[in-house]
């Protein structure tokens, strides 16, 4: 504790990266003693940061094999096959919404289709090959743009010339499922009988093909139809035990996102696996906040929610964080990476989470419930190499889709543990139009309060920086919308009668904070931890202000006890930090997380 409270003292932090390479020297070392309530641990982190070519050759490693757990990209499971970068860059432009889509230049369109043709002919090997998932996502995007998008985001003249040039050759080498996705109505001339007559190669494919005919035309599906597709095709199997075609599933997922999912479609994604999960453990706590950060993390800015949770737990506002270690498309810093780097046990089941909340009360009332365990709970063995669970099995596919699929919205409002007392959900969003569907899903979950925040990178943290005067498109960063019940009865019981809705833009300057830029971390897990620990030590600055602002504002907006006056809510958060209580919470949590059974 003394070591952490002293900003001049180095910290001893164990690392537990499951995908480690041989220990290699680095300039980042944590080697001093750490004392936690009589427990002494001394450990050294030795990770490769820079190696000369001779050492790389001697160890038989490539540059991409070198793992550094201080960087978020190192947490990517190397067993996942990487996508073709040429096509992935094109997907970043075309696999998005009706107004965000950007046409490929003629040069890029020709290059992408040439890459696809050479891959289909077998001329590209290993990671240069274009995967079935990429083909499904890319051609689904092109089809939907042609069939359903506004004129300004349909095919450009250059894209049309490229497709007219390459399609006669592509149709001879592409598999029928890809031809169906690219030309479902048979209007492109050569091979025009394949798309209209394609039905799929297995029962699950047949259901997907039926749904895709509507999706590729820009249409929408019913609640039961989406649930039926998801339950039929997930979890994905490995290797030759495929439960559905990667191309069809990726086309389905990206197609529904591009068409902007309806409320009933998002509800189907949110509730599809509730029955398999079964009854959630109920923790005997008076208040519980479920935090729905984007699972793919932050790549640029300080991610503060873990440290905010430590602060809020000091005065009885229990917090539950959930997510995965690494998730595309960003593959950024996540709470699990930080906790794992600091030596915490991140493999917590919902039942273990319940025990931590109950047995240790407010002392250990914030935690991370791992989606990996959620998948395990509904039929997955412990390691990703075995039969995967429905949500976890999509990680590899999501990297090849490039853009977030509909499940990226619905996963933010999961409840892995329930509470006997008051419950709330807080989630981040970025693209305008998703704030109301998220709040709808929160109401459907029956929580008393819900809050969505437009944070930087789509995270839910509010910032103290000034709003850009040139930013006029969409909601500004720090826009908040939500609801809160005026009594402790559930939202279902009161049927909305006592629910108060609100929306506002939070200007940190109005609450006494000096405008500051959000600290950058640029994928550095250790830098994010350093900023968070400095804040919890009471070191004043942008990170400290960000933690205080988010703790106090969330308490106030959710209608938490003692937070009706926002200035008092901020003072309460500052006291939790300045007294050392919040830092003690975090350190004790790291220790106790290994002891819960």
C-alpha positions as CSV (number, residue, x, y, z in Angstrom):
1,X,0.0,0.0,0.0
2,X,2.7,2.5,1.0
3,X,4.5,1.7,-2.3
4,X,1.4,2.6,-4.3
5,X,0.6,5.7,-2.4
6,X,4.1,7.0,-3.0
7,X,4.2,8.2,-6.6
8,X,8.0,7.9,-6.7
9,X,8.0,4.2,-5.8
10,X,7.9,1.5,-8.5
11,X,5.1,-1.1,-8.3
12,X,5.4,-4.9,-8.3
13,X,2.7,-6.2,-10.6
14,X,2.4,-9.9,-11.6
15,X,1.3,-10.6,-15.2
16,X,-0.8,-13.5,-16.3
17,X,-1.0,-13.4,-20.0
18,X,-2.1,-16.9,-21.2
19,X,-0.4,-16.5,-24.6
20,X,3.1,-15.8,-23.5
21,X,6.4,-16.1,-25.4
22,X,9.8,-16.7,-23.8
23,X,10.7,-14.1,-21.2
24,X,12.6,-11.3,-22.8
25,X,14.2,-8.2,-21.3
26,X,12.4,-4.8,-21.6
27,X,12.8,-1.3,-20.2
28,X,9.5,-1.7,-18.3
29,X,10.1,-3.4,-15.0
30,X,8.1,-3.6,-11.8
31,X,10.4,-5.1,-9.1
32,X,9.7,-3.6,-5.7
33,X,7.7,-5.3,-2.9
34,X,3.9,-4.9,-2.7
35,X,2.3,-5.4,0.7
36,X,-1.4,-6.2,0.9
37,X,-2.8,-6.7,4.4
38,X,0.2,-8.8,5.5
39,X,0.7,-10.5,2.2
40,X,4.1,-9.8,0.6
41,X,4.7,-10.5,-3.0
42,X,7.8,-9.8,-5.0
43,X,7.7,-10.3,-8.7
44,X,9.3,-9.0,-11.9
45,X,7.8,-8.4,-15.2
46,X,10.2,-9.1,-18.0
47,X,8.7,-8.6,-21.5
48,X,10.3,-8.1,-24.9
49,X,9.8,-4.6,-26.3
50,X,12.6,-4.4,-28.9
51,X,14.8,-7.3,-30.2
52,X,17.5,-7.4,-32.8
53,X,17.1,-9.6,-35.9
54,X,19.6,-12.1,-34.7
55,X,17.7,-12.9,-31.5
56,X,14.4,-13.1,-33.5
57,X,16.0,-15.6,-35.9
58,X,17.6,-17.6,-33.0
59,X,14.2,-18.0,-31.3
60,X,12.4,-18.7,-34.5
61,X,10.0,-15.8,-34.1
62,X,8.5,-13.3,-36.5
63,X,8.0,-9.7,-35.5
64,X,4.2,-10.4,-35.2
65,X,4.9,-13.3,-32.8
66,X,6.6,-11.1,-30.1
67,X,4.2,-10.6,-27.3
68,X,4.2,-7.7,-24.9
69,X,1.5,-7.7,-22.3
70,X,1.9,-4.0,-21.7
71,X,0.3,-3.4,-25.1
72,X,-3.3,-4.2,-25.8
73,X,-2.7,-5.9,-29.2
74,X,-0.6,-8.6,-27.4
75,X,-3.8,-10.0,-25.9
76,X,-5.1,-11.2,-29.2
77,X,-5.2,-15.0,-29.4
78,X,-2.6,-15.9,-32.0
79,X,-4.7,-18.9,-32.9
80,X,-7.1,-16.6,-34.7
81,X,-6.3,-16.3,-38.4
82,X,-5.7,-12.7,-39.5
83,X,-7.8,-11.2,-42.3
84,X,-6.5,-10.0,-45.6
85,X,-5.5,-6.4,-45.1
86,X,-6.4,-5.1,-48.6
87,X,-9.9,-6.3,-48.3
88,X,-10.2,-5.3,-44.7
89,X,-9.4,-1.7,-45.6
90,X,-12.1,-1.8,-48.2
91,X,-14.6,-3.2,-45.6
92,X,-13.8,-0.3,-43.3
93,X,-15.3,2.0,-46.0
94,X,-18.2,0.0,-47.3
95,X,-19.4,-2.1,-44.4
96,X,-21.2,0.7,-42.6
97,X,-24.5,2.6,-42.5
98,X,-26.6,4.4,-45.1
99,X,-25.0,7.8,-44.5
100,X,-21.5,6.7,-43.2
101,X,-20.5,4.5,-46.2
102,X,-17.7,5.7,-48.4
103,X,-17.3,4.5,-51.9
104,X,-14.0,2.9,-52.9
105,X,-11.8,4.7,-55.4
106,X,-11.6,3.1,-58.8
107,X,-8.0,2.1,-58.1
108,X,-8.9,0.6,-54.7
109,X,-11.9,-1.3,-56.2
110,X,-9.8,-2.8,-58.9
111,X,-7.1,-3.8,-56.3
112,X,-9.7,-5.4,-54.0
113,X,-11.4,-7.4,-56.7
114,X,-8.1,-8.5,-58.1
115,X,-7.0,-9.7,-54.6
116,X,-10.3,-11.6,-54.2
117,X,-9.9,-13.2,-57.6
118,X,-6.3,-14.3,-56.9
119,X,-7.3,-15.7,-53.5
120,X,-10.1,-17.7,-55.0
121,X,-7.7,-19.1,-57.6
122,X,-5.4,-20.3,-54.8
123,X,-2.6,-17.9,-55.7
124,X,-2.5,-16.3,-52.2
125,X,-1.4,-18.2,-49.1
126,X,-1.8,-18.0,-45.4
127,X,-2.9,-14.6,-44.1
128,X,-2.9,-13.2,-47.6
129,X,-5.9,-15.4,-48.4
130,X,-9.3,-13.7,-48.3
131,X,-11.4,-15.6,-45.8
132,X,-15.0,-16.7,-46.4
133,X,-16.1,-14.3,-43.6
134,X,-14.5,-11.3,-45.4
135,X,-16.0,-12.3,-48.7
136,X,-19.4,-12.6,-47.1
137,X,-19.2,-9.2,-45.4
138,X,-17.7,-7.4,-48.4
139,X,-20.2,-8.6,-51.0
140,X,-23.1,-8.2,-48.6
141,X,-22.1,-4.6,-48.2
142,X,-21.9,-4.1,-51.9
143,X,-25.2,-5.7,-52.5
144,X,-27.1,-3.7,-49.8
145,X,-25.5,-0.5,-51.1
146,X,-26.8,-1.3,-54.6
147,X,-30.2,-2.4,-53.5
148,X,-31.2,-0.2,-50.5
149,X,-28.8,2.8,-49.8
150,X,-29.4,6.4,-50.8
151,X,-28.0,7.4,-54.2
152,X,-25.0,9.2,-52.7
153,X,-23.7,6.1,-50.9
154,X,-24.5,3.6,-53.7
155,X,-21.7,2.3,-56.0
156,X,-19.5,4.9,-57.6
157,X,-18.6,4.8,-61.3
158,X,-15.2,3.4,-60.4
159,X,-16.7,0.6,-58.4
160,X,-19.1,-0.2,-61.2
161,X,-16.3,-0.4,-63.8
162,X,-14.3,-2.6,-61.5
163,X,-17.2,-5.0,-60.9
164,X,-18.1,-5.2,-64.6
165,X,-14.4,-6.0,-65.4
166,X,-13.9,-8.7,-62.8
167,X,-17.3,-10.3,-62.3
168,X,-17.1,-12.7,-65.4
169,X,-13.9,-14.1,-63.9
170,X,-15.1,-14.1,-60.3
171,X,-18.2,-16.0,-61.0
172,X,-16.2,-18.9,-62.4
173,X,-14.1,-19.3,-59.2
174,X,-16.2,-18.1,-56.3
175,X,-18.3,-20.7,-54.4
176,X,-22.1,-20.6,-54.8
177,X,-22.7,-19.1,-51.3
178,X,-20.5,-16.0,-52.2
179,X,-22.2,-15.7,-55.6
180,X,-25.6,-15.7,-53.9
181,X,-24.5,-12.9,-51.5
182,X,-23.0,-10.8,-54.4
183,X,-25.9,-11.4,-56.8
184,X,-29.0,-12.8,-55.0
185,X,-31.4,-11.8,-57.7
186,X,-29.2,-12.8,-60.7
187,X,-29.0,-9.4,-62.3
188,X,-25.3,-9.2,-63.0
189,X,-25.3,-11.2,-66.2
190,X,-22.8,-14.1,-66.0
191,X,-23.9,-16.8,-63.6
192,X,-27.3,-15.2,-63.1
193,X,-29.0,-18.5,-62.3
194,X,-26.9,-19.3,-59.2
195,X,-28.1,-16.6,-56.8
196,X,-31.9,-16.9,-57.3
197,X,-31.7,-20.7,-56.9
198,X,-29.2,-21.0,-54.1
199,X,-30.7,-22.6,-50.9
200,X,-27.6,-23.5,-48.9
201,X,-25.7,-26.7,-48.1
202,X,-27.2,-27.7,-44.8
203,X,-30.2,-27.0,-42.7
204,X,-28.6,-24.0,-40.8
205,X,-27.5,-22.5,-44.1
206,X,-31.0,-22.8,-45.4
207,X,-32.4,-20.7,-42.6
208,X,-29.6,-18.1,-43.1
209,X,-30.2,-18.0,-46.8
210,X,-33.9,-17.3,-46.3
211,X,-33.2,-14.5,-43.8
212,X,-30.5,-13.1,-46.0
213,X,-32.8,-12.6,-49.0
214,X,-34.7,-10.1,-46.9
215,X,-31.6,-8.5,-45.4
216,X,-29.7,-8.1,-48.7
217,X,-32.7,-6.3,-50.1
218,X,-32.5,-3.8,-47.2
219,X,-35.4,-5.4,-45.2
220,X,-35.9,-6.3,-41.6
221,X,-36.8,-9.5,-39.7
222,X,-39.1,-10.4,-36.9
223,X,-38.0,-11.1,-33.3
224,X,-38.6,-14.9,-33.6
225,X,-36.8,-15.1,-36.9
226,X,-33.6,-13.5,-35.6
227,X,-33.7,-15.6,-32.5
228,X,-34.2,-18.7,-34.6
229,X,-31.2,-17.9,-36.8
230,X,-28.9,-17.2,-33.8
231,X,-29.9,-20.4,-31.9
232,X,-29.5,-22.5,-35.0
233,X,-26.0,-21.3,-36.0
234,X,-24.3,-20.5,-32.7
235,X,-22.0,-21.5,-31.2
236,X,-19.7,-21.7,-34.2
237,X,-17.8,-25.0,-34.3
238,X,-14.2,-25.4,-35.2
239,X,-12.4,-26.6,-38.3
240,X,-14.6,-29.0,-40.3
241,X,-17.5,-29.1,-37.7
242,X,-18.9,-25.8,-39.1
243,X,-22.5,-25.1,-37.8
244,X,-23.0,-22.6,-40.6
245,X,-21.2,-21.0,-43.5
246,X,-18.9,-18.2,-42.3
247,X,-19.8,-16.3,-45.4
248,X,-23.5,-16.4,-44.8
249,X,-23.3,-15.6,-41.1
250,X,-20.9,-12.7,-41.6
251,X,-23.2,-11.4,-44.4
252,X,-26.2,-11.7,-42.0
253,X,-24.4,-9.9,-39.1
254,X,-23.0,-7.0,-41.1
255,X,-26.1,-6.7,-43.2
256,X,-28.4,-6.2,-40.2
257,X,-26.0,-3.6,-38.8
258,X,-25.9,-1.7,-42.2
259,X,-29.7,-1.7,-42.4
260,X,-29.8,-0.3,-38.8
261,X,-31.4,-2.9,-36.7
262,X,-35.0,-2.4,-35.5
263,X,-35.9,-2.5,-31.8
264,X,-37.3,-6.0,-32.2
265,X,-34.1,-7.2,-33.9
266,X,-31.9,-5.8,-31.2
267,X,-34.1,-7.3,-28.5
268,X,-33.7,-10.7,-30.2
269,X,-29.9,-10.4,-30.1
270,X,-30.1,-9.3,-26.4
271,X,-32.4,-12.0,-25.2
272,X,-31.4,-14.9,-27.5
273,X,-29.4,-16.9,-24.9
274,X,-31.1,-15.9,-21.7
275,X,-32.9,-19.2,-21.4
276,X,-29.6,-21.1,-21.8
277,X,-27.9,-19.0,-19.2
278,X,-30.6,-19.8,-16.7
279,X,-31.4,-17.9,-13.5
280,X,-28.8,-15.3,-12.6
281,X,-27.3,-15.5,-9.1
282,X,-28.9,-12.8,-6.9
283,X,-26.4,-10.9,-4.7
284,X,-27.7,-9.5,-1.4
285,X,-26.6,-5.9,-2.0
286,X,-28.7,-2.8,-1.8
287,X,-27.5,-1.3,-5.1
288,X,-25.8,-2.7,-8.2
289,X,-24.6,-0.9,-11.3
290,X,-23.9,-2.9,-14.5
291,X,-21.3,-1.2,-16.6
292,X,-21.6,-1.9,-20.4
293,X,-18.3,-0.6,-21.9
294,X,-17.6,-1.5,-25.6
295,X,-16.0,-4.9,-25.4
296,X,-13.4,-4.0,-28.0
297,X,-11.7,-1.5,-25.7
298,X,-10.0,1.9,-26.1
299,X,-7.0,2.4,-28.5
300,X,-6.3,6.1,-27.8
301,X,-7.7,7.5,-24.6
302,X,-7.6,6.7,-20.8
303,X,-10.2,4.2,-19.9
304,X,-11.3,5.1,-16.4
305,X,-14.3,2.9,-15.6
306,X,-12.3,0.4,-13.5
307,X,-11.1,3.1,-11.2
308,X,-14.5,4.8,-11.1
309,X,-15.9,1.5,-9.9
310,X,-13.4,1.4,-7.1
311,X,-14.4,4.9,-6.0
312,X,-18.2,4.2,-6.1
313,X,-17.8,1.0,-4.2
314,X,-16.5,3.0,-1.2
315,X,-19.9,4.4,-0.4
316,X,-22.1,1.4,-1.2
317,X,-22.6,1.7,-4.9
318,X,-21.6,-1.8,-6.0
319,X,-20.5,-2.1,-9.6
320,X,-20.2,-5.0,-12.0
321,X,-18.0,-4.8,-15.1
322,X,-18.2,-7.4,-17.8
323,X,-16.3,-8.0,-21.1
324,X,-13.6,-10.0,-22.7
325,X,-9.8,-9.8,-22.7
326,X,-9.5,-8.9,-26.4
327,X,-12.1,-8.1,-29.0
328,X,-12.1,-6.7,-32.6
329,X,-12.4,-4.5,-34.5
330,X,-10.4,-2.2,-32.2
331,X,-8.6,-4.7,-30.1
332,X,-8.0,-2.0,-27.6
333,X,-7.4,-1.8,-23.8
334,X,-10.0,-3.5,-21.7
335,X,-10.7,-3.8,-18.0
336,X,-9.7,-7.4,-18.1
337,X,-6.3,-6.6,-19.5
338,X,-5.7,-4.1,-16.8
339,X,-6.9,-6.4,-14.0
340,X,-4.9,-9.3,-15.4
341,X,-1.8,-7.2,-15.7
342,X,-2.1,-6.1,-12.1
343,X,-2.4,-9.7,-11.0
344,X,-6.2,-10.1,-10.4
345,X,-8.1,-13.3,-11.1
346,X,-10.3,-12.4,-14.1
347,X,-11.8,-15.9,-14.6
348,X,-14.9,-15.2,-12.4
349,X,-18.1,-17.0,-12.9
350,X,-21.4,-15.3,-12.0
351,X,-21.7,-17.4,-8.8
352,X,-18.2,-16.3,-7.7
353,X,-19.2,-12.7,-8.5
354,X,-22.2,-13.0,-6.3
355,X,-20.1,-14.3,-3.5
356,X,-17.6,-11.4,-3.8
357,X,-20.5,-9.0,-3.7
358,X,-22.1,-10.6,-0.6
359,X,-19.2,-11.8,1.5
360,X,-17.0,-8.7,1.1
361,X,-19.9,-6.2,0.9
362,X,-18.8,-2.7,0.0
363,X,-15.1,-3.6,0.5
364,X,-15.0,-5.7,-2.6
365,X,-18.1,-4.7,-4.5
366,X,-16.7,-4.1,-7.9
367,X,-15.5,-6.9,-10.2
368,X,-15.2,-8.1,-13.7
369,X,-17.4,-10.9,-14.9
370,X,-15.8,-12.5,-17.9
371,X,-17.9,-13.2,-21.0
372,X,-15.7,-16.3,-21.5
373,X,-17.3,-17.7,-18.4
374,X,-20.7,-16.7,-19.6
375,X,-20.1,-18.8,-22.7
376,X,-18.7,-21.6,-20.5
377,X,-21.9,-21.4,-18.3
378,X,-24.0,-22.2,-21.3
379,X,-22.1,-25.1,-22.7
380,X,-18.5,-24.2,-23.4
381,X,-15.4,-25.9,-22.0
382,X,-12.7,-23.8,-20.3
383,X,-10.4,-23.0,-23.3
384,X,-11.2,-21.3,-26.6
385,X,-9.8,-24.2,-28.5
386,X,-12.7,-26.5,-27.4
387,X,-16.4,-26.2,-28.2
388,X,-17.2,-22.5,-28.0
389,X,-20.1,-20.7,-26.4
390,X,-22.5,-18.6,-28.5
391,X,-21.0,-15.2,-27.9
392,X,-17.4,-16.1,-27.4
393,X,-17.3,-18.1,-30.5
394,X,-17.9,-15.0,-32.6
395,X,-14.6,-13.3,-31.7
396,X,-12.6,-14.6,-34.7
397,X,-15.4,-13.9,-37.1
398,X,-15.9,-10.4,-35.7
399,X,-12.3,-9.6,-36.7
400,X,-13.0,-10.5,-40.3
401,X,-16.3,-8.6,-40.4
402,X,-14.3,-5.5,-39.5
403,X,-17.3,-3.5,-38.2
404,X,-19.2,-4.1,-35.0
405,X,-22.2,-6.5,-35.5
406,X,-25.5,-6.1,-33.7
407,X,-24.4,-8.2,-30.8
408,X,-21.9,-5.4,-30.0
409,X,-24.9,-3.3,-28.9
410,X,-26.8,-6.0,-27.0
411,X,-23.8,-7.3,-25.1
412,X,-23.6,-4.0,-23.2
413,X,-26.9,-4.6,-21.4
414,X,-26.2,-8.1,-20.1
415,X,-26.9,-8.9,-16.4
416,X,-24.7,-11.8,-15.2
417,X,-25.6,-11.2,-11.5
418,X,-28.8,-9.7,-10.1
419,X,-29.2,-7.7,-6.9
420,X,-31.9,-7.8,-4.2
421,X,-31.7,-4.0,-4.1
422,X,-31.8,-1.3,-6.7
423,X,-30.2,-2.0,-10.1
424,X,-29.0,0.2,-12.9
425,X,-27.2,-0.2,-16.2
426,X,-24.8,2.3,-17.7
427,X,-23.6,1.9,-21.4
428,X,-21.6,3.8,-23.9
429,X,-22.5,4.6,-27.5
430,X,-21.0,6.5,-30.4
431,X,-23.3,6.5,-33.4
432,X,-26.5,8.6,-33.1
433,X,-29.6,6.4,-33.2
434,X,-28.4,3.7,-30.8
435,X,-29.1,5.7,-27.6
436,X,-32.8,5.0,-27.6
437,X,-32.5,1.2,-28.5
438,X,-30.0,0.8,-25.7
439,X,-32.4,2.5,-23.2
440,X,-35.2,0.3,-24.5
441,X,-33.1,-2.8,-23.8
442,X,-32.3,-1.5,-20.3
443,X,-36.1,-1.0,-19.6
444,X,-36.6,-4.5,-20.9
445,X,-34.1,-5.8,-18.4
446,X,-36.3,-4.3,-15.6
447,X,-33.7,-2.1,-14.0
448,X,-34.7,1.0,-12.0
449,X,-32.3,3.3,-13.7
450,X,-30.5,3.4,-17.1
451,X,-28.0,5.7,-18.6
452,X,-26.2,6.0,-22.0
453,X,-23.2,8.2,-22.5
454,X,-21.5,9.3,-25.7
455,X,-17.9,9.0,-24.6
456,X,-14.7,9.2,-26.5
457,X,-14.2,6.1,-28.7
458,X,-17.8,5.1,-27.9
459,X,-16.8,4.3,-24.3
460,X,-19.1,5.5,-21.4
461,X,-16.6,7.8,-19.7
462,X,-17.3,11.5,-19.7
463,X,-14.4,13.8,-20.4
464,X,-13.3,17.2,-19.0
465,X,-12.1,18.5,-22.3
466,X,-13.9,21.4,-24.1
467,X,-16.3,20.6,-26.9
468,X,-14.8,21.3,-30.3
469,X,-16.3,24.4,-31.8
470,X,-16.1,22.8,-35.3
471,X,-18.0,19.6,-34.2
472,X,-21.6,20.0,-35.4
473,X,-22.5,16.5,-36.6
474,X,-24.5,14.3,-34.2
475,X,-24.5,14.4,-30.4
476,X,-21.4,15.9,-28.7
477,X,-19.1,13.9,-26.5
478,X,-20.6,13.9,-22.9
479,X,-24.1,13.7,-24.2
480,X,-26.2,11.7,-21.7
481,X,-29.7,10.2,-21.9
482,X,-31.5,8.0,-19.4
483,X,-34.2,7.3,-17.0
484,X,-34.6,6.7,-13.3
485,X,-37.5,5.4,-11.2
486,X,-38.7,7.6,-8.4
487,X,-39.2,4.6,-6.0
488,X,-37.5,1.2,-5.5
489,X,-40.1,-0.9,-7.2
490,X,-39.0,-2.5,-10.4
491,X,-39.6,-0.8,-13.8
492,X,-42.0,-3.7,-14.7
493,X,-44.0,-3.3,-11.5
494,X,-44.5,0.5,-11.9
495,X,-45.0,0.1,-15.7
496,X,-43.2,3.4,-16.3
497,X,-45.5,5.5,-14.2
498,X,-42.8,6.6,-11.7
499,X,-40.0,6.7,-14.3
500,X,-38.3,10.0,-15.0
501,X,-36.5,10.5,-18.3
502,X,-33.7,13.0,-19.0
503,X,-31.1,14.0,-21.5
504,X,-28.3,16.6,-21.2
505,X,-24.8,17.5,-22.3
506,X,-22.4,17.4,-19.4
507,X,-20.0,20.3,-19.4
508,X,-17.3,19.6,-16.8
509,X,-16.5,23.3,-16.5
510,X,-20.0,23.8,-15.0
511,X,-19.0,21.6,-12.1
512,X,-15.7,23.3,-11.3
513,X,-13.3,21.3,-13.4
514,X,-10.6,23.0,-15.4
515,X,-10.8,22.0,-19.1
516,X,-8.1,19.4,-20.0
517,X,-7.5,17.0,-22.8
518,X,-8.2,13.4,-22.1
519,X,-4.8,11.6,-21.3
520,X,-3.7,9.4,-24.1
521,X,-2.7,5.8,-23.6
522,X,-2.3,4.6,-27.3
523,X,-2.9,0.9,-26.6
524,X,-0.5,0.9,-23.5
525,X,-2.1,-1.1,-20.8
526,X,0.6,-0.1,-18.3
527,X,0.1,3.6,-19.1
528,X,-3.6,3.3,-18.5
529,X,-2.9,1.6,-15.2
530,X,-0.4,4.2,-14.2
531,X,-2.9,7.0,-14.9
532,X,-5.6,5.2,-12.9
533,X,-3.3,4.5,-9.9
534,X,-2.0,8.1,-9.9
535,X,-5.6,9.2,-9.7
536,X,-6.5,6.9,-6.9
537,X,-3.4,8.1,-5.0
538,X,-4.9,11.5,-5.0
539,X,-2.5,13.0,-7.6
540,X,-4.4,15.9,-9.0
541,X,-4.7,16.2,-12.8
542,X,-6.8,15.2,-15.8
543,X,-7.0,11.5,-14.8
544,X,-8.1,12.4,-11.2
545,X,-10.7,14.9,-12.5
546,X,-12.0,12.3,-15.0
547,X,-12.5,9.7,-12.3
548,X,-14.2,12.2,-10.0
549,X,-16.5,13.5,-12.7
550,X,-17.7,10.1,-13.8
551,X,-18.3,8.8,-10.3
552,X,-20.2,11.9,-9.2
553,X,-22.2,12.4,-12.4
554,X,-23.2,8.7,-12.7
555,X,-24.3,8.7,-9.0
556,X,-26.4,11.9,-9.7
557,X,-27.9,10.8,-13.0
558,X,-28.9,7.4,-11.8
559,X,-30.6,8.9,-8.7
560,X,-28.4,7.2,-6.2
561,X,-28.8,7.8,-2.5
562,X,-26.9,10.9,-1.3
563,X,-26.3,12.2,-4.8
564,X,-29.3,14.4,-5.4
565,X,-27.0,17.4,-5.1
566,X,-24.4,16.9,-7.8
567,X,-21.7,18.9,-5.9
568,X,-22.1,16.7,-2.9
569,X,-21.8,13.7,-5.2
570,X,-18.5,15.0,-6.5
571,X,-17.3,15.7,-3.0
572,X,-18.1,12.2,-1.9
573,X,-16.1,10.8,-4.8
574,X,-13.1,13.0,-3.9
575,X,-13.2,11.9,-0.3
576,X,-13.2,8.3,-1.4
577,X,-10.0,9.0,-3.3
578,X,-8.2,11.4,-1.0
579,X,-8.8,9.2,2.1
580,X,-7.1,6.3,0.3
581,X,-10.2,4.1,0.5
582,X,-10.6,3.7,-3.2
583,X,-7.0,2.5,-3.7
584,X,-7.4,0.1,-0.8
585,X,-10.5,-1.3,-2.5
586,X,-8.6,-2.0,-5.7
587,X,-5.6,-3.6,-4.0
588,X,-7.8,-5.8,-1.8
589,X,-9.9,-6.8,-4.7
590,X,-6.8,-8.0,-6.6
591,X,-5.8,-10.2,-3.6
592,X,-9.3,-11.5,-2.7
593,X,-10.2,-12.3,-6.4
594,X,-7.9,-15.4,-6.1
595,X,-9.5,-16.7,-3.0
596,X,-13.2,-16.9,-3.9
597,X,-14.5,-20.4,-4.5
